[in-house]
Amino acid sequence: IETSAAVQARKSKKATCAYYLSKYRACASADIIFMPYNYLLDDRYWPENFAQSVLKYSIVIVDEAHNVAQAAEEAASFKLTLDDLLQCEREIFTHEEQMSQHYSSSSIHLQQSFTCHENDPNILAPVQQIHVLKNAVVSLRTIIQAKCSRKAGQKAERWQHLFDDFLIPSQLGTQAQRNEAIKMIDALVEFASEGRGFYKLDTVLKRALRLADRFGSSFWVQMEENSLSYRCLSAAPIFQELKCLSIVLASGTLPNVDDFFLNAQDRNKHNPHILETRHAADAASRVYCRILSKYNDRPISATYENRASVTYKRDLVEILAAIIKNTHRGGVIVFFSSFAAMNEFVRY
């Protein structure tokens, strides 16, 4: 672990976060890396070149993985609200003039920011790129606002297609258009002092565009109040992108292993090994439960005021006696809300 002075000495002339620089150097040289698994599942938290220099040669072990599928679904989901897009517009307007002046006088910065050739007629000047991004954000916000609004006697459609209904009309329908928008956002963030002032553009809009590229054009989004949201219902897309040597999931309980694969063919390709101990309640056991809220037309409520009632205790005894009588093998476990409630019942 380097000292703060050593980290500062290694910083480049451009604004660099000492924390992320130190984390990147540690990841590149460490034999074992410990991290919360939500950082592993969401590549926004990855240091630069993490996938190629670290993950590619690693064995990933996820301990206590009972919520890992839900975390993977969250990492592949996004939500765009009208407030988010309005803030994106404000962030562009704030630095638009400064960016225009800067790019107009700097051809070097243009070549660094956009992978293009000067003779390519499809490449726009930097000033035009800013306007294109601004118009796309305004158009996207306007479309969402129109689709969320309901006229008298008319219901808004709950499900919409992300590409056909939103991205294509906003001039963000092709991969090239989305890539240019992402590059422009990166250029805005780099231009601003330490990236300040572009939080929504960098974390919300850019993420939605990247997820659209990564997971294809079969996106259906749900219309909610003043927003659209995409909810990924499978852990498979995220786990497909973890290009490592092997993944080990360890937990007391895990979701169905099929949830981590796109289809049966994908599952057969990876041929996962499943090792599990026999559960306390084996698969042959069946437990049927009925939730009782009343007994003999009296409410069954273990509130502090009610649990001292002799009637409540008598009713509970009769219920438990009936359950025990009809349990032909094994035993019965009774859970109480507290030790005090249990002791009071046992004394009765």
Secondary structure as the mmCIF struct_conf table of DSSP 4:
data_model
#
loop_
_struct_conf.conf_type_id
_struct_conf.id
_struct_conf.beg_label_comp_id
_struct_conf.beg_label_asym_id
_struct_conf.beg_label_seq_id
_struct_conf.end_label_comp_id
_struct_conf.end_label_asym_id
_struct_conf.end_label_seq_id
HELX_RH_AL_P HELX_RH_AL_P1 SER A 4 ARG A 10
BEND BEND1 LYS A 13 LYS A 14
HELX_RH_AL_P HELX_RH_AL_P2 ALA A 18 SER A 29
BEND BEND2 ASP A 31 ASP A 31
HELX_RH_AL_P HELX_RH_AL_P3 TYR A 37 LEU A 41
HELX_RH_3T_P HELX_RH_3T_P1 ASP A 43 TYR A 45
HELX_LH_PP_P HELX_LH_PP_P1 TRP A 46 PRO A 47
TURN_TY1_P TURN_TY1_P1 GLU A 48 ASN A 49
HELX_RH_AL_P HELX_RH_AL_P4 PHE A 50 SER A 53
TURN_TY1_P TURN_TY1_P2 VAL A 54 VAL A 54
HELX_RH_3T_P HELX_RH_3T_P2 LEU A 55 TYR A 57
STRN STRN1 ILE A 59 ASP A 63
BEND BEND3 GLU A 64 GLU A 64
HELX_RH_3T_P HELX_RH_3T_P3 ALA A 65 ASN A 67
HELX_RH_AL_P HELX_RH_AL_P5 VAL A 68 ALA A 75
TURN_TY1_P TURN_TY1_P3 ALA A 76 ALA A 76
STRN STRN2 PHE A 78 THR A 81
HELX_RH_AL_P HELX_RH_AL_P6 LEU A 82 SER A 104
TURN_TY1_P TURN_TY1_P4 SER A 105 SER A 105
HELX_RH_AL_P HELX_RH_AL_P7 SER A 107 SER A 113
BEND BEND4 PHE A 114 PHE A 114
TURN_TY1_P TURN_TY1_P5 GLU A 118 ASN A 119
TURN_TY1_P TURN_TY1_P6 PRO A 121 ASN A 122
HELX_LH_PP_P HELX_LH_PP_P2 ILE A 123 ALA A 125
HELX_RH_AL_P HELX_RH_AL_P8 PRO A 126 CYS A 148
TURN_TY1_P TURN_TY1_P7 ALA A 152 GLY A 153
HELX_LH_PP_P HELX_LH_PP_P3 LYS A 155 GLU A 157
BEND BEND5 ARG A 158 ARG A 158
STRN STRN3 TRP A 159 HIS A 161
HELX_RH_AL_P HELX_RH_AL_P9 LEU A 162 LEU A 162
HELX_RH_PI_P HELX_RH_PI_P1 PHE A 163 LEU A 167
TURN_TY1_P TURN_TY1_P8 ILE A 168 GLN A 171
BEND BEND6 THR A 174 THR A 174
HELX_RH_AL_P HELX_RH_AL_P10 GLN A 175 PHE A 191
BEND BEND7 ALA A 192 ALA A 192
HELX_RH_3T_P HELX_RH_3T_P4 SER A 193 GLY A 195
TURN_TY1_P TURN_TY1_P9 ARG A 196 GLY A 197
HELX_RH_AL_P HELX_RH_AL_P11 TYR A 199 LYS A 200
HELX_RH_PI_P HELX_RH_PI_P2 LEU A 201 LEU A 205
HELX_RH_AL_P HELX_RH_AL_P12 LYS A 206 ARG A 214
TURN_TY1_P TURN_TY1_P10 PHE A 215 PHE A 215
BEND BEND8 SER A 217 SER A 217
STRN STRN4 TRP A 220 GLU A 224
TURN_TY1_P TURN_TY1_P11 GLU A 225 ASN A 226
STRN STRN5 SER A 227 TYR A 230
BEND BEND9 ALA A 235 ALA A 235
HELX_RH_AL_P HELX_RH_AL_P13 ALA A 236 GLN A 240
TURN_TY1_P TURN_TY1_P12 GLU A 241 GLU A 241
BEND BEND10 CYS A 244 LEU A 245
STRN STRN6 SER A 246 ALA A 250
BEND BEND11 GLY A 252 THR A 253
HELX_RH_3T_P HELX_RH_3T_P5 VAL A 257 PHE A 260
BEND BEND12 PHE A 261 ASN A 263
HELX_RH_AL_P HELX_RH_AL_P14 ALA A 264 HIS A 270
HELX_LH_PP_P HELX_LH_PP_P4 THR A 277 HIS A 279
BEND BEND13 ALA A 280 ALA A 281
TURN_TY1_P TURN_TY1_P13 ALA A 283 ALA A 284
BEND BEND14 SER A 293 SER A 293
STRN STRN7 LYS A 294 TYR A 295
TURN_TY1_P TURN_TY1_P14 ASN A 296 ASP A 297
STRN STRN8 ARG A 298 PRO A 299
TURN_TY1_P TURN_TY1_P15 TYR A 304 ALA A 308
HELX_RH_AL_P HELX_RH_AL_P15 VAL A 310 LYS A 325
TURN_TY1_P TURN_TY1_P16 ASN A 326 ASN A 326
BEND BEND15 ARG A 329 GLY A 330
BEND BEND16 SER A 337 SER A 337
HELX_RH_AL_P HELX_RH_AL_P16 PHE A 339 ARG A 347
#
